[in-house]
Amino acid sequence: MGMIIRLAALALTTSLCCTGVAQAQWIFLGKKAMGVVNRLTSQAFEKQGQGYDAATVLLEANADKVYAAALDILRRNSNITINRTDNSTREVEFTDDKILVGLKVTRFEDHLSQLLIICAGISGKPGGTSFVVERVFHVCEKMGVSCTLAKD
């Protein structure tokens, strides 16, 4: 009976230690991903003016504040028309009269959020920065958060 209790205690201790190590690794990976802007874009139909462009970033910031900053930036830009806002889901749809863009801020924790901006159509100039990436960097700047473009 004593042997079974010792084995159970050893198994419990081992599983708790492994869980702590795994959690620490996730925290380490999360910190490395913070502020790194990732972009996904289509290239197959670029010459035809079709496609998509998306950018996302994890921010160490409150989601409501990120959403408010993004809305403020959009409202101050006279070239932007806001078509729809949904404060409950932190979503905005807007246009610059050439492309339609969607923006969403997701809350993961009190001070951890994700900003996603996506548009239909090709939003950048050949060899230039895309419209959605520029918007992500504007929000990062307004929030006082350092962001960098991912080096894939």
Buried (B, 14 or more C-beta within 10 A) or exposed (E): EEEEEEEEEEEEEEEEEEEEEEEEEEEEEEEEEBBBBBBEBEEEEBEEEEBBBBBBBBBBBBBEBBBBBBBEBBEEBEEBEBEEBEEEEBBBBBBBEEBBBBBBBBBEEEEBBBBBBBBEBBBBEEEEEBBBBBBBBBBBEBBEBEBEBEEE
